[in-house]
Amino acid sequence: MSGPAITLDIVEGIAWLTLARPEKRNAVDPAFAASLLEMAEQCAANPAIRCVVLTGSGKFFCVGGDIDAFSAAGEDAEAAVGALASSFHSGVQRLATMEKPLVTAINGPAAGAGLSLAILGDIALAAASAHFTSAYSAVGLTPDGGASWWLPRLIGMRRAQEMILTNRRIGAEEAATIGLVTRVVPDEALRAEASTVASILATGPIRALARCRALLMESATADLSAQLDREAASIAKSAGAAEGREGVAAFLAKRPPRFA
């Protein structure tokens, strides 16, 4: 019997989600998609979890959809891939909207749906050996996992067009330069750096960080007036909450705030 497609370990308030199909280069199949949603729901609901780190096992982060599974579907490919994408998207949506920050520790190549997962992090740390490819059109497919939404916002429409239409491989250093990822980390230091970043976030004002996440997501489709209204409501709510009161008190007392 094979093990779980994704594992969950909780360490000092940080949930480590590890893509656990190294023999398949962490490819997305129905079990993987279902597990992603299940794990995302657990992370969102568990008050002991204050930050989530998503990483891969083995030499790859995630190579995208399991092409073997697509082929096995035969004439039923449209229905099978549609169901897989819908299930996968539920997990992506939950990770994107949960009230906890997300760090992606991209330990190796990311392609297709793996690219979508890699760039989902609020902080995206790429190992020096990582590289990024859209890959979809190379096999006659189109993006999923939110790639067509995120890429133009992160790197601009022109670069997004090139990535999606030509499948040009983007190395880790270029990915950081164009804003596809936050920064590059030596392979051997990736987990330690992800732990450091996650610890900073986990000891921060989690409710305020959740509102920051929501504001940034909403800004993609809001006009300035609506966004200003949202910001006013959000900062007012934050100021009246325990985190805001603690932050102000700590600032005035010249001491570190205690948000956890």
Secondary structure as UniProt FT lines:
FT   STRAND          6..11
FT   TURN            12..13
FT   STRAND          14..19
FT   HELIX           22..24
FT   TURN            25..26
FT   HELIX           30..45
FT   TURN            47..48
FT   STRAND          51..56
FT   TURN            58..59
FT   HELIX           67..72
FT   HELIX           74..76
FT   HELIX           77..97
FT   STRAND          102..106
FT   STRAND          110..111
FT   HELIX           113..118
FT   TURN            119..120
FT   STRAND          123..127
FT   TURN            128..129
FT   STRAND          131..133
FT   HELIX           137..139
FT   TURN            145..146
FT   HELIX           147..155
FT   HELIX           157..166
FT   STRAND          170..171
FT   HELIX           172..178
FT   STRAND          183..185
FT   HELIX           187..189
FT   HELIX           190..202
FT   HELIX           206..219
FT   TURN            220..221
FT   HELIX           224..240
FT   HELIX           242..253
//
